[in-house]
Amino acid sequence: MNYRTIGKSDLKVSEVGFGAWQAGHIGWGDDFSDRDIKEALSFAFDSGINYLDTAEMYGNGHSEEVIGEVLPSYEREKIVVATKVNPPHFTQDQVIRSAGRSIERMKCDYIDLYQLHWPDSGVPVHETAGALKTLVKDGLVRHVGVCNFNVPELKGLIEALGDIPVVSNQMRYNILQRDVENELYPFMKEQGIEMIAWSPIAKGLLSGKYSRDKLPDDDIRKRDSLFSPEVLGKLDPLFIALRRIAEAHEKTMTQIALNYLISKGAIVIPGIKRKDQMQENMGASGFRLSEPEIAEIDRLSKIN
């Protein structure tokens, strides 16, 4: 497993992390249990995955509670724990209370990377930044990041935080959804802000196991336009190329989809339900796609 440092921080993490949205269960179907999540999490930590990403809104805190049943069994300083505060909690007092509740649920003393889950124009950015500064000062949070922030929103928070850097921005980023590459990603690189990719295999679509004749039955993916027959009908040339590239590298389509982002400089946090998924995802580290391979994938993934 390869490791890298998150932006302007001292957090050295595995370039493949453990995404814990599914650990909250809500909307993700009934084909897995808390026991599956805990087994996958223990396997990840035992295998060198040291980066864990969750949020207070995942299952209304349930994801963090499941993590709290595993995390205390490991040396805390060896695990990088990232979680997120929900926009309804962006006021000064609520940010601080939310961080405390997340720490309590996960049974740890501090959060390594505390992220604003979505931008919120309803609360002045200086108020939210003030709370984050307090958390860092008090040692409850080590570093600050964001999710789903565009360039103007990043600039506003950077200014409001002053000496405290924004070390990362977590964005939806995968082979099929690359709008971040237009303006946002170049700005982030210029500012030393790490790209952390959520939905890096497009909620499983890029694994190759779904088609017009085989659709997921959970609520979250049923509502996603990527799984519409119209989109799925355009993906055959891309999937043929991904399978060929995967065979050349002796990898799976999932591993190629993840490595595509890693090769472009991102850290990936695919969502995990079971140990076998974590085991497969780990195989996305340790190699890099060639420039011609990346260019071919870029060309074939333009489906609009």
Secondary structure as UniProt FT lines:
FT   STRAND          3..5
FT   TURN            7..8
FT   STRAND          12..14
FT   STRAND          18..19
FT   HELIX           22..24
FT   TURN            26..27
FT   HELIX           34..46
FT   TURN            47..48
FT   STRAND          51..53
FT   TURN            56..61
FT   HELIX           62..68
FT   TURN            69..70
FT   HELIX           71..73
FT   HELIX           76..78
FT   STRAND          80..85
FT   HELIX           87..89
FT   HELIX           92..106
FT   STRAND          111..116
FT   TURN            121..122
FT   HELIX           125..137
FT   TURN            138..139
FT   STRAND          141..147
FT   HELIX           151..161
FT   TURN            162..163
FT   STRAND          166..172
FT   TURN            175..176
FT   HELIX           179..181
FT   TURN            182..183
FT   HELIX           184..191
FT   STRAND          194..198
FT   TURN            200..204
FT   HELIX           205..207
FT   TURN            212..213
FT   HELIX           219..222
FT   HELIX           225..227
FT   HELIX           229..232
FT   TURN            233..234
FT   HELIX           236..249
FT   HELIX           253..263
FT   TURN            264..265
FT   STRAND          267..268
FT   HELIX           275..282
FT   TURN            283..284
FT   HELIX           291..300
//
